[in-house]
Amino acid sequence: MNGEQPGEKLSDEAMPGEELFGKDAQNLRPRLTTGYPLDTLIQKLQNLEAQPHLALSGSRNVTGISMDSRSVREGDLYVALPGAKTHGASFAAAAVAAGAAGILTDAQGQRIIAEAHLDLADTALIIGTDLRRVLGSLAAFIYGSNDYPQLQRFAVTGTNGKTTTTYMLESVFRAALGVKTGLVGTIQILIDGVSIPSAMTTPESVHVHALLSLMGQRGVRCAAMEVSSHAIDYRRVDGVRYAMSGFTNLTQDHLDLHGGMEEYFDSKAQLFTPERTERAVITADDPWGQRMLVRAQQQLGAQNTIRLLTNHGAGLEAVPADFGVNDWAVTEVMAQGLGHTFVLANGAGERVQARTGLPADFNVSNAALAALMAWLSTSEEEREPLAAALASGEALTPVVPGRMQLIGHSPHTIVDFAHNPDGLIRALEAMDRPGEGRVIIVFGATGERDQGKRPIMGEIAARYADIVIVTDDDPHGEDPAPIREAVAAGAQQAIAAGARAHEVHNIAPRARAIAQAIDMATPDDAVLIAGRGHETAQDVAGVDVQLDDRIEVARAMVTRGFEILPDYRRMLEENAEDKK
C-alpha cells in the first residue's frame, strides 16, 4: 500500500456494467471514496524527486488523475504537461470547470495559468520538475494498482505478433483455467469479458494504472498487455511491473520515431529490466532475437530468462543438444486444417502438446510464445487442465479482429494488419498455395511514416504475389498519390528484375481497389487485403473516412456471387442497418 492508506474501494456491486463501460469507456477507472489529501501527494512527489511546491492550496482530497482535460472527473488531479503542439496548462480552465481538485504542472504551465488570470477557486496548484518521469509511479500510487497480488500482469512486445499473442494468452487463461481475464491492446480493452474499443496500442500511464486497479477490483487473474516501443519511450507503462514479458521479433518499423534499428532494439530492450518485469520469454529465431536474449539475460539474470526457438513457426527437427531447463523449442509441427499442431519441448525432457487453428506458420510462433508464458506461470495442479486446453486447440484459436481474418474460402480471402515488410512477407507466405491458383494482394503504405519502406513493400508484394494492387492506407496529411507511386515503383522494379508478379495496378480509393481484386479473382485464387486489419476509419487529410476492409471484401464477394462465412453476412446486415 506504499506506506499510505488510500480511500476505501467500492465493491463490484457498486460498479454496474453500464456505468463502467458506457460512453466514458476511454476513461475507465476504479471507484475511490475519500482519496488522498494534498499533503500526502506532495510527500509522494518529494519521494519521487519531482521537487514539488504548493503554489496554491486546496481543501479537497484527490480521488483520480488525468492528463486530458476532457476526461477530468470531480476530485481529479489534472496533470498539465507540454504536448506535441500545445501545453496542457492551456486547458486548465476546462479541468477546473470539470471539478479538478488540483493541477500538477511545470514552471511553463504555471506561467500560462497566471497569464490567463484563471480563478482556481478551491483547486490546488502544484508545481514540479521532470513530471513525465514520475507520472506512472504517481498514478500507481493514487489508484493503488499494485495492491492486487492475485493480478498477474503479462506484457508482449516485438514488431509483429503482439496483438495475436496477447489474445492467445488471454484466451488460454480464460478457456483453460476458467479465471477472470483482462486485455489491453491495439484493438480493444477487455475486462472480465466486457469489450471496450481501444484508441492506441498502450494507453497513457494514468489510464493504464486505472485499468489495472479496476481489473484488480473485479478479480481479474491474468492481464495481457501489448507494449509497443512508443509505450516504453513515452513512459506509458512506467510504474507497471510484469510477472512475465514476452518478445516476438524485431523487423523494420517505426524508424521515423527511432531513427534506426539499433535505437529501435534499445527501446524494446527496456522492457526486459528488473524494474519492469520479473521473467522473460524471448523468441530467439534470428540475430535480433538472439541479441535480445543476451540483453535480457544480462539485465534479468539467466535464471529469469527463457529462450524460445520456433524457427519462425516451422519448428525444429529436435531439441538442440545444448538445451537446458530454460531453453524451449517448437518441434513436430504438422499442418492440420488451416492451423497446425506442434510440441513445445525443453532440454530437461518436458513436452507440451499444442494446437492452433489460426492460419500461417507465424501463428505457430505466436501460439508457442503464449502457451509457454502461460505454462511457466501456472502451478503444478493447474497444468493438467492447461495441457488439455493447449492440445485441443481451443485456447490457442481466439478470434483476433483483423489478424489473418478469413472472410471466404473460395476464393481464399483474408484481411490482415500486415503493414511493414516482415509482416507482409509472413502474410503472403501464408496465402501461397502452390497449384491452387494465383495470389492477389491489395495494400498501401501509411502517410507521414517511414518512407524508406514504401518501395521495399512494393518489391515484396511483387516477389510473393501474382497480381499487385497498390492503393491507399492511411495517408494522414500527405498527398496519397505519391505514396502509391513509390510503392508501385518498388513493385515494377522487382518485376523488371524477374519477380513473380505479372501485373501491378494503382487504384484509389481503397474500396474500389478491393472490389477490383475480387472481380479479378477466380474461386481457386487467394486474395490478401493487407495493412489496416480491424480499423474502421481511414485518415485522409485529417478526416475520418469510414472504411472497414472486412465489410468491403464481404460486399464485393457477395456481389460476385462468392460464398462468405456466416459472421460476415451478419456484419454486412448490421452495417446496412446502421446506414439506414
C-alpha positions, -999 to 999 in steps of 0.1 A, spaced: 0 0 0 30 23 -5 30 32 32 -3 51 29 -39 42 31 -59 51 0 -96 58 1 -119 28 5 -126 9 -27 -162 1 -36 -173 -34 -43 -182 -49 -77 -219 -45 -69 -213 -7 -67 -199 -6 -102 -227 -16 -126 -215 -25 -161 -235 2 -179 -218 29 -159 -184 13 -162 -184 6 -199 -207 32 -213 -200 64 -232 -170 71 -210 -152 39 -219 -119 56 -227 -119 70 -191 -123 37 -172 -111 38 -136 -117 22 -102 -140 37 -77 -124 55 -47 -143 73 -20 -121 96 0 -88 95 -19 -56 113 -8 -51 147 9 -27 171 -9 0 168 18 2 130 10 6 137 -27 32 164 -21 52 139 0 49 112 -27 62 137 -53 91 146 -30 100 109 -26 100 107 -64 124 137 -66 100 158 -86 108 189 -64 72 198 -58 60 230 -42 24 241 -35 17 273 -53 -19 274 -44 -36 253 -17 -69 235 -18 -91 216 6 -103 186 -14 -89 151 -15 -76 137 -48 -95 106 -60 -82 103 -95 -57 115 -120 -60 126 -157 -38 140 -184 -67 150 -206 -89 179 -196 -118 163 -214 -117 132 -191 -113 151 -158 -138 140 -131 -147 156 -98 -118 152 -74 -91 145 -101 -56 157 -102 -52 172 -137 -16 168 -149 -8 196 -174 23 189 -194 37 200 -227 21 183 -257 32 180 -293 15 213 -302 0 228 -270 8 228 -233 -18 211 -212 -20 242 -189 -39 259 -218 -68 237 -209 -67 242 -172 -100 262 -172 -118 231 -186 -102 209 -159 -113 233 -132 -148 235 -146 -150 197 -146 -142 196 -109 -104 190 -107 -92 190 -70 -57 200 -81 -35 209 -111 0 195 -113 22 213 -138 57 227 -145 70 262 -145 59 269 -180 24 257 -171 24 280 -141 31 310 -163 4 300 -188 -22 297 -159 -10 331 -144 -12 349 -178 -48 336 -183 -58 351 -149 -76 318 -142 -96 317 -110 -87 284 -95 -111 288 -65 -106 256 -44 -84 239 -70 -48 234 -57 -18 242 -79 13 221 -76 45 229 -95 71 202 -101 100 192 -124 106 163 -147 69 153 -142 66 128 -171 93 107 -154 72 103 -122 37 102 -137 34 64 -139 45 59 -103 22 87 -91 -8 71 -110 0 37 -95 0 53 -60 -33 72 -65 -51 42 -79 -34 15 -58 -28 -6 -89 -1 -26 -72 -24 -36 -43 -38 -68 -60 -14 -97 -56 -37 -121 -75 -35 -100 -106 -7 -114 -129 4 -90 -155 19 -101 -188 35 -80 -215 42 -88 -251 65 -67 -272 80 -70 -307 73 -57 -342 48 -83 -353 26 -107 -334 19 -87 -303 -18 -85 -307 -24 -121 -316 -1 -134 -288 -19 -113 -262 -53 -126 -275 -40 -161 -272 -26 -156 -237 -59 -141 -225 -78 -170 -242 -55 -196 -225 -62 -184 -190 -99 -179 -196 -107 -211 -216 -82 -235 -199 -84 -223 -163 -117 -205 -161 -103 -174 -144 -112 -138 -150 -90 -121 -176 -82 -87 -190 -65 -75 -221 -51 -41 -231 -41 -37 -268 -44 -22 -302 -79 -34 -309 -97 -33 -276 -96 -34 -239 -112 -65 -222 -122 -66 -186 -138 -98 -174 -154 -105 -209 -166 -69 -215 -150 -52 -245 -142 -15 -249 -127 -2 -282 -91 9 -278 -76 42 -290 -40 32 -290 -17 1 -285 -9 11 -250 -29 39 -232 -13 67 -213 2 57 -179 -26 72 -159 -51 52 -178 -30 20 -176 -29 22 -138 -66 29 -136 -74 -1 -158 -51 -24 -137 -67 -12 -105 -102 -17 -120 -92 -52 -131 -79 -59 -96 -112 -48 -81 -131 -71 -104 -110 -102 -95 -90 -105 -128 -62 -131 -126 -45 -126 -159 -40 -92 -176 -23 -94 -210 -9 -62 -225 7 -52 -258 37 -30 -250 50 -11 -280 82 8 -283 61 40 -283 47 30 -249 81 25 -235 97 56 -249 66 78 -240 66 63 -205 31 48 -208 40 17 -188 61 34 -161 52 21 -126 40 -13 -140 59 -44 -132 50 -76 -151 51 -111 -139 64 -121 -173 72 -104 -206 75 -120 -240 93 -110 -271 81 -119 -306 105 -105 -332 122 -73 -344 119 -61 -380 119 -27 -398 91 -5 -385 87 28 -367 121 41 -379 105 75 -383 104 76 -345 136 57 -336 159 67 -364 175 32 -369 172 -4 -359 198 -1 -331 176 26 -314 145 5 -320 162 -25 -304 173 -5 -274 137 8 -269 123 -27 -269 150 -40 -246 140 -15 -218 110 -39 -211 133 -66 -200 148 -50 -169 142 -58 -132 122 -25 -128 96 -36 -154 95 -75 -154 103 -105 -132 109 -130 -160 111 -130 -198 105 -154 -227 125 -144 -257 118 -158 -292 153 -161 -305 149 -173 -341 171 -147 -357 200 -124 -349 178 -97 -333 161 -122 -311 194 -137 -301 207 -103 -292 175 -96 -272 181 -129 -254 216 -119 -244 204 -84 -233 176 -99 -212 199 -124 -196 223 -95 -187 195 -75 -172 173 -101 -156 198 -129 -150 200 -162 -169 176 -180 -144 148 -155 -152 153 -155 -190 138 -183 -211 149 -189 -247 123 -200 -272 132 -212 -307 104 -216 -332 123 -213 -365 97 -187 -375 69 -212 -369 83 -240 -390 98 -257 -359 130 -276 -353 136 -312 -361 146 -319 -325 156 -301 -293 192 -289 -296 217 -309 -275 229 -279 -256 194 -270 -243 187 -268 -206 156 -264 -185 153 -227 -195 155 -235 -232 124 -244 -252 119 -253 -289 89 -258 -311 91 -293 -327 69 -317 -346 50 -290 -365 22 -305 -386 -4 -288 -407 -40 -295 -395 -67 -278 -414 -59 -241 -416 -38 -244 -385 -10 -265 -370 -2 -289 -342 32 -287 -326 52 -297 -295 69 -274 -270 99 -292 -256 128 -282 -233 163 -296 -226 150 -313 -194 127 -336 -214 95 -317 -207 70 -318 -235 37 -298 -241 14 -307 -269 -3 -277 -285 -25 -268 -315 -37 -235 -330 -64 -232 -356 -52 -198 -368 -36 -199 -403 1 -193 -412 34 -205 -398 40 -173 -379 9 -181 -358 27 -212 -346 54 -188 -332 27 -166 -316 9 -197 -301 42 -211 -288 51 -179 -270 16 -175 -255 15 -212 -244 49 -211 -229 43 -179 -210 11 -195 -195 28 -228 -188 56 -212 -169 32 -190 -149 8 -217 -136 10 -241 -107 15 -279 -110 -21 -285 -102 -32 -261 -130 -10 -278 -156 -35 -307 -162 -64 -286 -174 -40 -263 -192 -23 -291 -211 -57 -304 -222 -68 -270 -235 -35 -264 -253 -36 -297 -270 -73 -293 -281 -66 -261 -299 -95 -242 -283 -74 -220 -261 -49 -210 -289 -75 -202 -315 -91 -169 -305 -109 -146 -329 -84 -118 -334 -101 -90 -354 -81 -80 -385 -53 -106 -380 -54 -132 -407 -91 -129 -406 -107 -153 -431 -138 -139 -450 -144 -167 -475 -128 -200 -487 -134 -198 -525 -116 -176 -534 -95 -177 -502 -99 -142 -489 -81 -128 -458 -79 -94 -442 -47 -88 -422 -30 -59 -404 4 -65 -421 18 -30 -426 56 -34 -426 80 -55 -447 83 -85 -424 46 -86 -417 38 -85 -454 62 -114 -462 47 -136 -435 11 -129 -446 19 -135 -483 38 -168 -475 6 -179 -456 -15 -171 -487 6 -191 -512 -9 -225 -521 11 -240 -549 -10 -254 -577 -42 -238 -564 -44 -205 -582 -29 -170 -581 -22 -148 -551 -36 -113 -554 -27 -86 -529 -43 -52 -521 -23 -29 -499 -7 5 -495 16 25 -472 9 49 -444 15 86 -449 38 106 -426 57 74 -417 89 57 -426 91 65 -464 120 41 -469 98 10 -465 74 20 -493 94 7 -523 105 -22 -501 69 -33 -495 62 -29 -533 91 -52 -541 80 -78 -515 45 -78 -529 58 -84 -564 81 -113 -552 53 -131 -534 21 -123 -553 9 -127 -589 -12 -96 -591 -3 -65 -571 -29 -38 -564 -15 -7 -548 -40 16 -530 -42 40 -501 -37 30 -465 -40 60 -441 -25 90 -460 -29 112 -430 -19 147 -441 2 135 -470 -8 135 -507 -18 99 -513 -8 97 -549 30 99 -545 27 73 -517 11 49 -541 35 57 -568 65 50 -545 51 16 -536 41 7 -572 76 17 -584 92 -8 -560 69 -35 -574 77 -26 -610 114 -26 -604 111 -61 -588 92 -73 -619 119 -59 -642 144 -80 -621 124 -112 -626 99 -111 -597 68 -134 -597 41 -107 -603 30 -100 -638 6 -72 -631 8 -40 -610 -23 -17 -606 -25 16 -589 -61 20 -578 -79 45 -555 -100 48 -534 -93 17 -513 -129 3 -516 -126 3 -554 -93 -14 -552 -108 -42 -530 -137 -46 -554 -113 -48 -583 -93 -75 -567 -124 -96 -560 -135 -90 -596 -102 -104 -609 -103 -134 -586 -114 -169 -595 -126 -195 -569 -91 -210 -569 -73 -178 -561 -61 -163 -528 -67 -126 -521 -50 -107 -493 -62 -73 -482 -33 -60 -460 -24 -30 -439 -55 -19 -420 -69 -51 -404 -95 -43 -378 -95 -5 -384 -129 10 -394 -119 46 -403 -93 58 -428 -75 91 -420 -75 112 -452 -62 148 -446 -73 147 -410 -108 135 -419 -120 100 -408 -135 82 -438 -155 52 -427 -139 21 -442 -138 -15 -430 -118 -38 -452 -138 -68 -439 -171 -51 -449 -157 -41 -483 -144 -77 -490 -176 -93 -479 -197 -69 -500 -175 -75 -531 -176 -112 -526 -214 -113 -524 -217 -91 -554 -196 -116 -574 -217 -145 -561 -189 -159 -539 -198 -175 -506 -186 -158 -474 -186 -170 -438 -218 -165 -418 -202 -140 -394 -196 -116 -424 -231 -120 -437 -243 -108 -403 -217 -80 -404 -230 -68 -438 -266 -69 -425 -256 -49 -394 -237 -24 -415 -267 -19 -438 -289 -13 -407 -265 12 -393 -267 32 -426 -305 34 -426 
